[in-house]
Amino acid sequence: MDDVLVTGGSGHLGTDVVRLLLERGERVRVLSRTPRAGTDVKTFEGDLATGRGIREAASGVRAIVHAATLSPAALRGQVLPVDFVTSPPDVDVDGTRRLLEEAQRAGVQHFLYISIVGVQQSRFPYLRRKAQAENIVRSSAVPWTILPATPFYWLLARFHDHMTEQRIWFAPSNLLMQPGDSAEFAPYVTERLLAGPAGDAPCFGGPDVLSQGDIARQYQAARGLHRRIVEFPLPRFAVRASGPQTCDDGRRGATTWAQWLAKH
């Protein structure tokens, strides 16, 4: 039982976590719906949404980093009205439960779940799914760590990329966020994984707390855009429903939003 299994190992965060684990001399395997290029890791083709390949991937591993998730809004780069009503449970809820069942069967010693800051307070359907997954992890017999992060820069960039043709951008003035660089979160994930089960671990966030207007202005400046930004306050109930998106007492990254934009 020497291997570490990473779900979502072909994503932004997962790719960095896999690389860092390999650099530390760990033997890594990845559960993915599509084969991973190269021979540096063992790739197990499977699907958390259906259960295919999970048992094979989890068998013989000592630890699991569960970074896989499914946010339709993140995939398409924009929020649609349906996202305020529902979010699929297949990966985040059902898949997490299946993975934990196989982890317990295999005698996994550490299950590290990647979560998002504020999911227990948010009413947004996708974040409610993440909260459900957290609760499943907490009730599991497998030793666990839950490691939450604030939204990542690459995700903010994806959303803003889809807004570039819009002449007017609307930005809630009282919805604060502390986004961070997933590449700086990855070393924290690796550190926490190798340290062993810790329960609810301190969160990760970026160096600055920004308003949505700040985020939009810095994006436009980096991309040479000139769009009108209309800031407006959200009702208090809407702010509460969004949940906290800042990390007051956890690990902070060093790269700012403006610095990340300049490099990407």
Summary of the structure (lengths in Angstrom):
residues: 264
radius of gyration: 18.6
end to end distance: 38.6
largest distance: 56.3
contacts: 864
relative contact order: 0.14
helix: 40%
strand: 21%
